[in-house]
Amino acid sequence: MSESEVAGRGKAALLGPVEVRALAERFGVRPTKQLGQNFVHDANTMRRIVATAGVTREDVVLEVGPGLGSLTLAALDVADRVVAIEIDPVLAEHLPETVRDRAPELADRLTVVEADAMRVSAADIPGEPTALVANLPYNVAVPVLLHLLAELPSIRTTLVMVQQEVADRLAADPGGRIYGVPSAKAGFFGTVRRAGTVGRQIFWPVPQVESGLVRIDRYAEPPWSMDEEHRKRVYEVIDAAFAQRRKGLRAALARWAGSPAEAERRLVAAGIAPTARGETLDTAAYVRLASTY
């Protein structure tokens, strides 16, 4: 669905700067650094995010940290349903009220789950979300993203707004300076790419960092096992490789493998030069390494 098509629906009265501040005052809410809260107040940006995610009426959208409801309203305009995970009890309580006020005909499509997204399980989420669309709390963006992708295999498409530096790292290609643990682990689930930038002036309070959009399309036919134990083994070797980034993999993986000699044996078995460095390997290479027991 194009951005113009999304904007043309117009069922929900989206939030602007005045409305965001008025709601915050009404609910007695002040953004906190502890929860990584920066409330978005630009309706066009919210519509753009939903459009970039490719959300349609067939989708169940999972949102993390809905805050005052800026993105929630934009997603409800398009999706079949929205499940919003909110850790702040005050915000979780008032979000349905905001939706009823601004989009009464869409209110029954919203479910709010008061929970910590870092600890939520599939059993806590009603139905099977097909799209993750969120302005993630910047202080925990990567662990939340990886946790939800692992916990909810029904998610086919992800579009998240994160700190620009984090967006660059998530979407980095092997061989570059910024390629690292987030890049390799995100690549376990699907193809990762940058999907645009977002100006800091759309937030209240205005953050000190720029923001970026990242899109992840889950593999339609996974090239490897997505079993939890297998994923953990892959993560272990990725963590080991980047824990000593300056070293060649024979030395960097010595503790993981048991000895430098065993690390070399596994590297050769996986078709990887023992002198290679961790930042030169794509996710597929780490998967091969994790299988060399």
Contacts in CASP RR format, 6 or more apart in sequence:
PFRMAT RR
TARGET T0000
AUTHOR 0000-0000-0000
METHOD contacts of the structure
MODEL  1
MSESEVAGRGKAALLGPVEVRALAERFGVRPTKQLGQNFVHDANTMRRIV
ATAGVTREDVVLEVGPGLGSLTLAALDVADRVVAIEIDPVLAEHLPETVR
DRAPELADRLTVVEADAMRVSAADIPGEPTALVANLPYNVAVPVLLHLLA
ELPSIRTTLVMVQQEVADRLAADPGGRIYGVPSAKAGFFGTVRRAGTVGR
QIFWPVPQVESGLVRIDRYAEPPWSMDEEHRKRVYEVIDAAFAQRRKGLR
AALARWAGSPAEAERRLVAAGIAPTARGETLDTAAYVRLASTY
1 51 0 8 1.000
1 54 0 8 1.000
1 55 0 8 1.000
1 56 0 8 1.000
1 78 0 8 1.000
2 51 0 8 1.000
3 47 0 8 1.000
3 48 0 8 1.000
3 51 0 8 1.000
3 52 0 8 1.000
5 51 0 8 1.000
6 47 0 8 1.000
6 50 0 8 1.000
6 51 0 8 1.000
6 74 0 8 1.000
6 77 0 8 1.000
6 78 0 8 1.000
7 44 0 8 1.000
7 47 0 8 1.000
9 77 0 8 1.000
9 78 0 8 1.000
10 77 0 8 1.000
11 76 0 8 1.000
11 77 0 8 1.000
11 103 0 8 1.000
11 105 0 8 1.000
11 106 0 8 1.000
12 73 0 8 1.000
12 74 0 8 1.000
12 76 0 8 1.000
12 77 0 8 1.000
12 99 0 8 1.000
12 102 0 8 1.000
12 103 0 8 1.000
12 106 0 8 1.000
13 73 0 8 1.000
13 102 0 8 1.000
13 103 0 8 1.000
14 43 0 8 1.000
14 46 0 8 1.000
14 47 0 8 1.000
14 70 0 8 1.000
14 73 0 8 1.000
14 74 0 8 1.000
14 102 0 8 1.000
15 23 0 8 1.000
15 41 0 8 1.000
15 43 0 8 1.000
15 68 0 8 1.000
15 69 0 8 1.000
15 70 0 8 1.000
15 73 0 8 1.000
15 102 0 8 1.000
16 41 0 8 1.000
16 42 0 8 1.000
16 43 0 8 1.000
16 70 0 8 1.000
17 41 0 8 1.000
17 204 0 8 1.000
19 41 0 8 1.000
20 39 0 8 1.000
20 40 0 8 1.000
20 41 0 8 1.000
20 68 0 8 1.000
20 70 0 8 1.000
20 204 0 8 1.000
21 41 0 8 1.000
21 204 0 8 1.000
23 29 0 8 1.000
23 68 0 8 1.000
23 94 0 8 1.000
23 98 0 8 1.000
24 30 0 8 1.000
24 31 0 8 1.000
24 39 0 8 1.000
24 68 0 8 1.000
27 68 0 8 1.000
27 90 0 8 1.000
27 91 0 8 1.000
27 94 0 8 1.000
28 90 0 8 1.000
29 68 0 8 1.000
29 88 0 8 1.000
29 90 0 8 1.000
29 91 0 8 1.000
31 37 0 8 1.000
31 38 0 8 1.000
31 39 0 8 1.000
31 204 0 8 1.000
31 205 0 8 1.000
33 139 0 8 1.000
35 87 0 8 1.000
35 88 0 8 1.000
35 137 0 8 1.000
36 137 0 8 1.000
36 138 0 8 1.000
36 139 0 8 1.000
36 140 0 8 1.000
37 67 0 8 1.000
37 88 0 8 1.000
37 137 0 8 1.000
38 135 0 8 1.000
38 138 0 8 1.000
38 203 0 8 1.000
38 204 0 8 1.000
38 205 0 8 1.000
38 206 0 8 1.000
38 207 0 8 1.000
39 67 0 8 1.000
39 68 0 8 1.000
39 70 0 8 1.000
39 203 0 8 1.000
39 204 0 8 1.000
40 46 0 8 1.000
40 70 0 8 1.000
40 71 0 8 1.000
40 135 0 8 1.000
40 202 0 8 1.000
40 203 0 8 1.000
41 70 0 8 1.000
41 202 0 8 1.000
41 203 0 8 1.000
41 204 0 8 1.000
42 70 0 8 1.000
42 202 0 8 1.000
43 70 0 8 1.000
43 74 0 8 1.000
45 198 0 8 1.000
45 202 0 8 1.000
46 70 0 8 1.000
46 71 0 8 1.000
46 73 0 8 1.000
46 74 0 8 1.000
47 74 0 8 1.000
47 77 0 8 1.000
49 71 0 8 1.000
49 74 0 8 1.000
49 133 0 8 1.000
49 135 0 8 1.000
49 159 0 8 1.000
49 161 0 8 1.000
49 213 0 8 1.000
50 71 0 8 1.000
50 74 0 8 1.000
50 75 0 8 1.000
50 77 0 8 1.000
50 78 0 8 1.000
50 133 0 8 1.000
52 159 0 8 1.000
52 195 0 8 1.000
52 196 0 8 1.000
52 213 0 8 1.000
52 215 0 8 1.000
53 131 0 8 1.000
53 133 0 8 1.000
53 157 0 8 1.000
53 158 0 8 1.000
53 159 0 8 1.000
53 215 0 8 1.000
54 131 0 8 1.000
54 157 0 8 1.000
54 159 0 8 1.000
55 61 0 8 1.000
55 75 0 8 1.000
55 78 0 8 1.000
55 79 0 8 1.000
55 131 0 8 1.000
55 133 0 8 1.000
55 157 0 8 1.000
56 78 0 8 1.000
56 79 0 8 1.000
57 78 0 8 1.000
57 79 0 8 1.000
57 80 0 8 1.000
58 80 0 8 1.000
58 130 0 8 1.000
59 78 0 8 1.000
59 79 0 8 1.000
59 80 0 8 1.000
59 130 0 8 1.000
59 131 0 8 1.000
59 157 0 8 1.000
60 79 0 8 1.000
60 80 0 8 1.000
60 81 0 8 1.000
60 82 0 8 1.000
60 83 0 8 1.000
60 127 0 8 1.000
60 128 0 8 1.000
60 129 0 8 1.000
60 130 0 8 1.000
60 131 0 8 1.000
61 75 0 8 1.000
61 79 0 8 1.000
61 81 0 8 1.000
61 82 0 8 1.000
61 83 0 8 1.000
61 129 0 8 1.000
61 130 0 8 1.000
61 131 0 8 1.000
61 132 0 8 1.000
61 133 0 8 1.000
62 82 0 8 1.000
62 83 0 8 1.000
62 85 0 8 1.000
62 125 0 8 1.000
62 129 0 8 1.000
62 131 0 8 1.000
62 132 0 8 1.000
62 133 0 8 1.000
62 134 0 8 1.000
62 148 0 8 1.000
62 152 0 8 1.000
62 155 0 8 1.000
63 71 0 8 1.000
63 72 0 8 1.000
63 75 0 8 1.000
63 82 0 8 1.000
63 83 0 8 1.000
63 84 0 8 1.000
63 85 0 8 1.000
63 132 0 8 1.000
63 133 0 8 1.000
63 134 0 8 1.000
64 84 0 8 1.000
64 85 0 8 1.000
64 117 0 8 1.000
64 132 0 8 1.000
64 134 0 8 1.000
64 136 0 8 1.000
64 137 0 8 1.000
64 144 0 8 1.000
64 148 0 8 1.000
65 84 0 8 1.000
65 85 0 8 1.000
65 86 0 8 1.000
65 87 0 8 1.000
65 91 0 8 1.000
65 117 0 8 1.000
65 134 0 8 1.000
65 135 0 8 1.000
65 136 0 8 1.000
65 137 0 8 1.000
66 72 0 8 1.000
66 84 0 8 1.000
66 85 0 8 1.000
66 86 0 8 1.000
66 91 0 8 1.000
66 95 0 8 1.000
66 112 0 8 1.000
67 86 0 8 1.000
67 88 0 8 1.000
67 91 0 8 1.000
67 95 0 8 1.000
68 91 0 8 1.000
68 95 0 8 1.000
68 98 0 8 1.000
69 84 0 8 1.000
69 95 0 8 1.000
69 98 0 8 1.000
69 99 0 8 1.000
71 133 0 8 1.000
71 134 0 8 1.000
71 135 0 8 1.000
72 82 0 8 1.000
72 84 0 8 1.000
72 95 0 8 1.000
72 98 0 8 1.000
72 99 0 8 1.000
72 110 0 8 1.000
73 98 0 8 1.000
73 99 0 8 1.000
73 102 0 8 1.000
73 103 0 8 1.000
73 106 0 8 1.000
75 82 0 8 1.000
75 133 0 8 1.000
76 82 0 8 1.000
76 99 0 8 1.000
76 103 0 8 1.000
76 106 0 8 1.000
76 109 0 8 1.000
76 110 0 8 1.000
77 103 0 8 1.000
77 106 0 8 1.000
79 109 0 8 1.000
79 131 0 8 1.000
80 109 0 8 1.000
81 109 0 8 1.000
81 110 0 8 1.000
81 111 0 8 1.000
82 109 0 8 1.000
82 110 0 8 1.000
82 111 0 8 1.000
83 111 0 8 1.000
83 112 0 8 1.000
83 113 0 8 1.000
83 125 0 8 1.000
83 126 0 8 1.000
83 127 0 8 1.000
83 129 0 8 1.000
84 95 0 8 1.000
84 110 0 8 1.000
84 111 0 8 1.000
84 112 0 8 1.000
84 113 0 8 1.000
85 113 0 8 1.000
85 115 0 8 1.000
85 117 0 8 1.000
85 120 0 8 1.000
85 125 0 8 1.000
86 92 0 8 1.000
86 95 0 8 1.000
86 112 0 8 1.000
86 113 0 8 1.000
86 114 0 8 1.000
86 115 0 8 1.000
87 114 0 8 1.000
87 115 0 8 1.000
87 116 0 8 1.000
87 117 0 8 1.000
89 114 0 8 1.000
92 112 0 8 1.000
92 113 0 8 1.000
92 114 0 8 1.000
95 110 0 8 1.000
95 112 0 8 1.000
96 107 0 8 1.000
96 110 0 8 1.000
96 112 0 8 1.000
99 106 0 8 1.000
99 107 0 8 1.000
99 110 0 8 1.000
100 107 0 8 1.000
111 126 0 8 1.000
113 120 0 8 1.000
113 124 0 8 1.000
113 125 0 8 1.000
113 126 0 8 1.000
115 124 0 8 1.000
117 140 0 8 1.000
117 144 0 8 1.000
117 147 0 8 1.000
117 148 0 8 1.000
118 140 0 8 1.000
118 143 0 8 1.000
118 144 0 8 1.000
118 147 0 8 1.000
120 147 0 8 1.000
120 148 0 8 1.000
120 151 0 8 1.000
121 151 0 8 1.000
122 151 0 8 1.000
122 152 0 8 1.000
125 152 0 8 1.000
128 152 0 8 1.000
128 154 0 8 1.000
129 152 0 8 1.000
129 154 0 8 1.000
129 155 0 8 1.000
130 154 0 8 1.000
130 155 0 8 1.000
130 156 0 8 1.000
130 157 0 8 1.000
131 155 0 8 1.000
131 156 0 8 1.000
131 157 0 8 1.000
131 158 0 8 1.000
131 159 0 8 1.000
132 145 0 8 1.000
132 148 0 8 1.000
132 149 0 8 1.000
132 152 0 8 1.000
132 155 0 8 1.000
132 157 0 8 1.000
132 158 0 8 1.000
132 159 0 8 1.000
132 160 0 8 1.000
133 158 0 8 1.000
133 159 0 8 1.000
133 160 0 8 1.000
134 160 0 8 1.000
134 161 0 8 1.000
135 160 0 8 1.000
135 161 0 8 1.000
136 144 0 8 1.000
136 145 0 8 1.000
136 160 0 8 1.000
136 161 0 8 1.000
136 162 0 8 1.000
137 144 0 8 1.000
138 162 0 8 1.000
138 163 0 8 1.000
138 166 0 8 1.000
138 207 0 8 1.000
138 209 0 8 1.000
141 160 0 8 1.000
141 162 0 8 1.000
141 163 0 8 1.000
141 166 0 8 1.000
142 162 0 8 1.000
142 166 0 8 1.000
142 170 0 8 1.000
142 182 0 8 1.000
145 158 0 8 1.000
145 160 0 8 1.000
145 162 0 8 1.000
145 170 0 8 1.000
145 186 0 8 1.000
146 182 0 8 1.000
146 185 0 8 1.000
146 186 0 8 1.000
148 155 0 8 1.000
149 155 0 8 1.000
149 158 0 8 1.000
149 186 0 8 1.000
149 189 0 8 1.000
149 216 0 8 1.000
149 218 0 8 1.000
150 189 0 8 1.000
150 228 0 8 1.000
150 231 0 8 1.000
153 218 0 8 1.000
153 226 0 8 1.000
155 218 0 8 1.000
156 217 0 8 1.000
156 218 0 8 1.000
157 215 0 8 1.000
157 216 0 8 1.000
157 217 0 8 1.000
157 218 0 8 1.000
158 214 0 8 1.000
158 215 0 8 1.000
158 216 0 8 1.000
158 217 0 8 1.000
158 218 0 8 1.000
159 195 0 8 1.000
159 213 0 8 1.000
159 214 0 8 1.000
159 215 0 8 1.000
160 213 0 8 1.000
160 214 0 8 1.000
161 198 0 8 1.000
161 211 0 8 1.000
161 212 0 8 1.000
161 213 0 8 1.000
162 170 0 8 1.000
162 211 0 8 1.000
162 212 0 8 1.000
162 214 0 8 1.000
163 209 0 8 1.000
163 210 0 8 1.000
163 211 0 8 1.000
163 212 0 8 1.000
164 197 0 8 1.000
164 209 0 8 1.000
164 210 0 8 1.000
164 211 0 8 1.000
164 212 0 8 1.000
165 209 0 8 1.000
166 182 0 8 1.000
167 194 0 8 1.000
167 211 0 8 1.000
167 212 0 8 1.000
167 213 0 8 1.000
167 214 0 8 1.000
168 178 0 8 1.000
168 194 0 8 1.000
169 178 0 8 1.000
169 179 0 8 1.000
169 180 0 8 1.000
169 182 0 8 1.000
169 183 0 8 1.000
170 182 0 8 1.000
170 183 0 8 1.000
170 186 0 8 1.000
170 192 0 8 1.000
170 214 0 8 1.000
171 183 0 8 1.000
171 192 0 8 1.000
171 193 0 8 1.000
171 194 0 8 1.000
171 214 0 8 1.000
172 178 0 8 1.000
172 179 0 8 1.000
172 180 0 8 1.000
172 183 0 8 1.000
173 179 0 8 1.000
173 183 0 8 1.000
174 183 0 8 1.000
174 279 0 8 1.000
174 280 0 8 1.000
174 281 0 8 1.000
174 282 0 8 1.000
175 279 0 8 1.000
175 280 0 8 1.000
176 279 0 8 1.000
177 279 0 8 1.000
179 279 0 8 1.000
180 242 0 8 1.000
180 279 0 8 1.000
181 238 0 8 1.000
181 239 0 8 1.000
181 242 0 8 1.000
183 192 0 8 1.000
184 238 0 8 1.000
184 242 0 8 1.000
184 281 0 8 1.000
184 282 0 8 1.000
184 283 0 8 1.000
184 286 0 8 1.000
185 235 0 8 1.000
185 238 0 8 1.000
185 283 0 8 1.000
186 192 0 8 1.000
186 216 0 8 1.000
187 216 0 8 1.000
187 283 0 8 1.000
188 231 0 8 1.000
188 234 0 8 1.000
188 235 0 8 1.000
188 283 0 8 1.000
188 287 0 8 1.000
189 216 0 8 1.000
189 218 0 8 1.000
189 219 0 8 1.000
189 226 0 8 1.000
190 216 0 8 1.000
190 217 0 8 1.000
190 218 0 8 1.000
190 219 0 8 1.000
191 216 0 8 1.000
191 217 0 8 1.000
191 219 0 8 1.000
192 214 0 8 1.000
192 215 0 8 1.000
192 216 0 8 1.000
193 214 0 8 1.000
193 215 0 8 1.000
194 212 0 8 1.000
194 213 0 8 1.000
194 214 0 8 1.000
194 215 0 8 1.000
195 212 0 8 1.000
195 213 0 8 1.000
195 214 0 8 1.000
195 215 0 8 1.000
196 212 0 8 1.000
196 213 0 8 1.000
197 210 0 8 1.000
197 211 0 8 1.000
197 212 0 8 1.000
197 213 0 8 1.000
198 210 0 8 1.000
198 211 0 8 1.000
198 212 0 8 1.000
198 213 0 8 1.000
199 210 0 8 1.000
199 211 0 8 1.000
200 206 0 8 1.000
200 207 0 8 1.000
200 208 0 8 1.000
200 209 0 8 1.000
200 210 0 8 1.000
200 211 0 8 1.000
203 211 0 8 1.000
223 284 0 8 1.000
223 287 0 8 1.000
224 230 0 8 1.000
224 284 0 8 1.000
224 287 0 8 1.000
230 290 0 8 1.000
233 290 0 8 1.000
233 291 0 8 1.000
234 283 0 8 1.000
234 286 0 8 1.000
234 287 0 8 1.000
234 290 0 8 1.000
236 256 0 8 1.000
236 290 0 8 1.000
237 253 0 8 1.000
237 256 0 8 1.000
237 286 0 8 1.000
237 289 0 8 1.000
237 290 0 8 1.000
238 286 0 8 1.000
240 252 0 8 1.000
240 253 0 8 1.000
240 255 0 8 1.000
240 256 0 8 1.000
241 249 0 8 1.000
241 252 0 8 1.000
241 253 0 8 1.000
241 278 0 8 1.000
241 281 0 8 1.000
241 286 0 8 1.000
242 278 0 8 1.000
242 279 0 8 1.000
243 252 0 8 1.000
244 251 0 8 1.000
244 252 0 8 1.000
245 252 0 8 1.000
245 277 0 8 1.000
245 278 0 8 1.000
245 279 0 8 1.000
246 277 0 8 1.000
247 277 0 8 1.000
248 274 0 8 1.000
248 275 0 8 1.000
248 276 0 8 1.000
248 277 0 8 1.000
248 278 0 8 1.000
249 263 0 8 1.000
249 267 0 8 1.000
249 272 0 8 1.000
249 274 0 8 1.000
249 275 0 8 1.000
249 276 0 8 1.000
249 277 0 8 1.000
249 278 0 8 1.000
249 281 0 8 1.000
250 260 0 8 1.000
250 263 0 8 1.000
250 264 0 8 1.000
250 267 0 8 1.000
250 274 0 8 1.000
250 275 0 8 1.000
251 260 0 8 1.000
251 263 0 8 1.000
252 263 0 8 1.000
252 277 0 8 1.000
252 278 0 8 1.000
253 263 0 8 1.000
253 266 0 8 1.000
253 267 0 8 1.000
253 289 0 8 1.000
254 260 0 8 1.000
254 262 0 8 1.000
254 263 0 8 1.000
256 263 0 8 1.000
257 263 0 8 1.000
257 265 0 8 1.000
257 266 0 8 1.000
263 274 0 8 1.000
264 274 0 8 1.000
265 292 0 8 1.000
266 289 0 8 1.000
266 292 0 8 1.000
267 273 0 8 1.000
267 274 0 8 1.000
267 276 0 8 1.000
267 289 0 8 1.000
268 274 0 8 1.000
269 292 0 8 1.000
270 285 0 8 1.000
270 288 0 8 1.000
270 289 0 8 1.000
270 291 0 8 1.000
270 292 0 8 1.000
271 288 0 8 1.000
272 281 0 8 1.000
272 285 0 8 1.000
272 288 0 8 1.000
272 289 0 8 1.000
281 289 0 8 1.000
END
